[in-house]
Amino acid sequence: MFLFTTSDLIGAKAIRFATNAPTSHFAVSFDERKDGFGIVFHSSFHGVGIEWLGHFTKRNKIVFALRPKTSIGLCGEEELYQALVQNFYG
C-alpha cells in the first residue's frame, strides 16, 4: 500500500508549508494487519527507514492510503520488497 503521511516534526511542517500540501512524506507498506504488524519503508531526515507499521503510525499520521487497483500478485510484491531491502542494506 502507498502511504502519504505527515507528522508534527518541524521538518514535516516546513515541507507542508513550502509545498502547500497536506502531506510531507511518502511510504510503502507490506503485509498490513490490524494488530500493527506490517513493514513500512519510509523517508526520513536520516534517509530511508524500515519499521513496523504499528510503530510508524505512533509518530506519523497517514493522510492518504492508496492500494493499487491492479494486483501485482504475491510474487510481484515479493520482488518489490526484496528490491527495497537490497537497496536499503546495500
Secondary structure, DSSP 4 states (H G I P E B T S, - for coil): -EEEEE-SSHHHHHHHHHHT-S--EEEEEES--TTS--EEEEEETTEEEEEEHHHHHHH-EEEEEE--SS--HHHHHHHHHHHHHHHHH-
